[in-house]
Amino acid sequence: MVEIPSYQDKNFGSMARAALWLIAVVGEGNIFTKAQLREAFPDVAQIDRRLRDLRDHGWRIDTSRDDPELLQQEQRFVTRGADVWIPGKSKAPKHKASLTPAQRAKVLHDDNHLCRSCGIGAGEAYEDGGGVELAKLNVSRRKVLHSAGTVEYQPITECKRCGTGGGPDREVDLGALLELMESLSPLEQRLFAKWIEADQRSFSPLEKVWGIYRTLPQQSRAAVAEAIDEMTG
């Protein structure tokens, strides 16, 4: 069995020391707090960030956004990834390299300055009733599976809320999507083309009525059902 170095060894970088602390002190599957992390590394000013960097190396560390059972100040060390304390293992994957300001600006422009996951724009308030929170946009990377079986990481605009989380990279199967498009009727394909051109989906009156209906309480849904029965009877 390979001996794990001490997280207190300052010859290692702060990210490697954070990884060693998770293994030696926390243990996979267990919960820790930011206060405990900072107490363990009083000499590292940005230890929180160094811990997050571990996710780029296959380490899974869940927050309350990933696991509803966790409190806001808690995190869970789920699984370990690469042995980042070993020389050569701490290099981030190529697709994690930082974008230049010009590259970032182009991605934001191409995505119409909208989060491609939820559609919100920078500075807009979330409409979830959870208090006033204004959206901030970031550029991240999405794993894309091509028809030929190749994998590519493409830049995409996301708001901070949608991009937060320590789970595995989200991915899209582009080949499967293209197959679904081919299965659409010519009329549906033309409609989809219009949505792409406008970069938004238009809703028919029927879809709007359904969208309102599905949010109603049971008694109101029953009233709607009775009314439609009278209209169609």
C-alpha positions in Angstrom: 0.0 0.0 0.0 1.4 3.4 -1.0 1.9 5.8 1.9 0.1 9.1 1.6 2.2 12.1 2.4 1.2 14.5 5.2 -1.0 17.5 4.3 1.1 19.5 6.7 4.2 19.2 4.5 4.6 22.7 3.0 6.8 21.4 0.3 3.6 20.5 -1.5 1.4 23.2 -3.2 -1.8 24.2 -1.4 -4.1 22.2 -3.8 -2.1 19.0 -3.1 -2.2 19.7 0.6 -6.0 20.2 0.5 -6.3 16.8 -1.3 -4.2 15.1 1.3 -6.2 16.7 4.1 -9.4 15.4 2.6 -8.0 11.8 2.5 -6.3 11.9 5.9 -8.8 13.9 8.0 -12.2 14.0 6.3 -12.4 10.6 4.5 -14.5 9.8 1.4 -18.3 10.1 2.0 -17.9 12.4 5.0 -18.9 16.0 5.6 -16.7 19.0 6.4 -17.2 22.7 6.8 -15.3 25.7 5.4 -14.4 26.6 8.9 -12.7 23.3 9.4 -10.8 23.7 6.1 -9.6 27.1 7.0 -8.6 26.0 10.5 -6.5 23.3 9.0 -4.7 25.7 6.7 -4.3 29.0 8.5 -1.3 29.8 6.4 -3.1 29.6 3.0 -5.2 32.7 2.1 -7.3 31.1 -0.7 -7.6 27.5 0.4 -11.3 27.5 -0.6 -10.3 28.1 -4.2 -7.5 25.6 -4.1 -10.0 23.0 -2.9 -12.4 23.8 -5.8 -9.5 23.4 -8.2 -9.4 19.7 -7.3 -12.6 19.2 -9.3 -10.6 19.8 -12.5 -8.7 16.6 -11.6 -11.6 14.3 -11.0 -12.3 14.9 -7.4 -15.9 15.1 -6.5 -16.8 17.5 -3.7 -20.5 18.3 -3.3 -22.0 21.5 -1.9 -25.6 22.2 -0.8 -26.5 22.9 -4.4 -25.5 19.3 -5.4 -26.8 17.6 -2.2 -30.0 19.0 -0.6 -29.1 17.2 2.6 -26.1 19.5 3.1 -26.3 22.8 5.0 -25.0 25.9 3.2 -21.7 25.9 5.1 -21.2 22.1 4.6 -19.5 20.1 1.8 -19.2 16.4 1.3 -16.0 14.7 0.1 -17.5 12.1 -2.3 -14.7 10.6 -4.2 -11.0 11.2 -4.8 -9.5 11.8 -8.2 -5.9 12.1 -9.5 -3.0 12.0 -7.0 -2.2 15.7 -7.5 0.7 15.6 -5.0 2.6 13.4 -7.5 4.7 15.4 -10.0 2.9 15.6 -13.4 -0.5 14.7 -11.9 -1.5 18.2 -10.9 -1.6 19.6 -14.5 -5.1 20.6 -15.4 -6.7 19.0 -18.5 -6.2 21.0 -21.7 -9.9 21.9 -21.8 -9.7 23.5 -18.4 -7.1 26.1 -19.7 -8.2 29.7 -19.2 -9.7 31.6 -22.1 -8.2 34.9 -23.2 -10.4 38.1 -22.7 -10.9 38.2 -26.4 -12.0 34.6 -26.5 -14.4 35.1 -23.6 -15.9 38.2 -25.2 -16.5 36.3 -28.4 -18.3 33.4 -26.6 -20.6 35.9 -24.8 -21.3 37.7 -28.0 -22.1 34.4 -29.9 -24.4 33.3 -27.1 -26.2 36.7 -27.1 -25.1 37.4 -23.6 -27.6 34.8 -22.2 -27.2 31.8 -20.0 -27.7 28.9 -22.4 -29.0 26.7 -19.6 -31.8 28.9 -18.2 -31.9 31.9 -20.6 -31.3 34.6 -18.1 -29.2 37.7 -19.0 -26.5 39.4 -16.9 -28.0 41.6 -14.2 -31.5 40.1 -14.5 -33.2 38.9 -11.4 -34.1 35.2 -10.9 -37.9 34.7 -10.8 -38.0 32.0 -8.1 -39.3 33.9 -5.2 -36.1 33.3 -3.2 -35.2 37.0 -2.8 -33.5 39.3 -5.2 -30.5 37.7 -6.8 -29.0 39.2 -9.9 -27.5 36.9 -12.5 -23.8 36.9 -13.3 -22.6 35.3 -16.5 -19.5 33.1 -16.8 -18.0 31.2 -19.7 -17.6 27.5 -19.0 -17.1 24.4 -21.2 -19.6 21.8 -22.2 -18.6 18.2 -23.2 -19.9 17.5 -26.7 -20.2 13.9 -28.1 -20.0 13.9 -31.9 -21.5 11.3 -34.2 -18.1 9.8 -35.0 -17.6 9.1 -31.4 -15.1 11.9 -30.8 -15.3 14.2 -27.7 -14.8 17.9 -27.7 -15.1 20.6 -25.0 -16.8 23.7 -26.4 -17.1 27.1 -24.6 -20.6 28.1 -23.5 -22.2 31.0 -21.5 -23.8 30.1 -18.2 -25.0 32.1 -15.2 -23.2 31.5 -12.0 -26.1 29.6 -10.5 -26.4 27.1 -13.4 -22.6 26.6 -13.6 -22.2 26.0 -9.9 -21.7 22.4 -8.8 -19.0 19.9 -8.2 -20.6 17.0 -10.2 -19.2 15.6 -13.4 -19.1 17.8 -16.5 -22.4 18.0 -18.2 -22.5 16.7 -21.7 -24.6 16.8 -24.8 -24.9 14.0 -27.4 -24.8 16.0 -30.6 -25.1 12.9 -32.8 -28.3 11.8 -31.0 -29.8 15.3 -31.4 -29.1 15.3 -35.1 -30.8 11.9 -35.4 -33.9 13.3 -33.6 -34.0 16.3 -35.9 -34.0 13.9 -38.9 -37.0 12.1 -37.5 -39.1 15.3 -37.4 -41.6 15.9 -40.0 -40.8 18.6 -42.7 -43.2 21.0 -41.0 -41.6 20.4 -37.6 -38.1 20.9 -39.1 -39.1 24.3 -40.6 -40.6 25.4 -37.3 -37.4 24.3 -35.5 -35.3 26.3 -38.1 -37.4 29.4 -37.2 -36.7 28.9 -33.5 -32.9 28.6 -34.3 -33.0 31.8 -36.4 -34.8 33.7 -33.7 -32.8 32.0 -30.9 -36.0 31.5 -29.0 -39.0 29.3 -29.1 -42.4 30.8 -29.9 -45.4 29.3 -28.0 -48.8 28.7 -29.6 -52.0 29.8 -27.8 -52.6 26.1 -26.8 -49.1 25.8 -25.3 -49.6 29.0 -23.3 -52.9 27.8 -22.0 -51.3 24.5 -21.0 -48.4 26.3 -19.3 -50.9 28.2 -17.1 -53.1 25.2 -16.4 -50.3 22.9 -15.1 -49.5 25.5 -12.4 -53.0 25.6 -11.0 -54.1 24.1 -7.7 -56.2 20.9 -7.9 -59.6 22.6 -7.4 -58.8 25.1 -10.2 -57.7 22.3 -12.5 -61.0 20.5 -11.9 -62.8 23.7 -12.8 -60.9 23.9 -16.0 -61.5 20.3 -16.8 -65.3 20.8 -16.3 -65.3 23.9 -18.5 -63.4 22.1 -21.4 -65.8 19.2 -21.1 -68.7 21.6 -21.7 -66.9 23.3 -24.6 -66.2 20.0 -26.3 -69.3 18.1 -25.4 
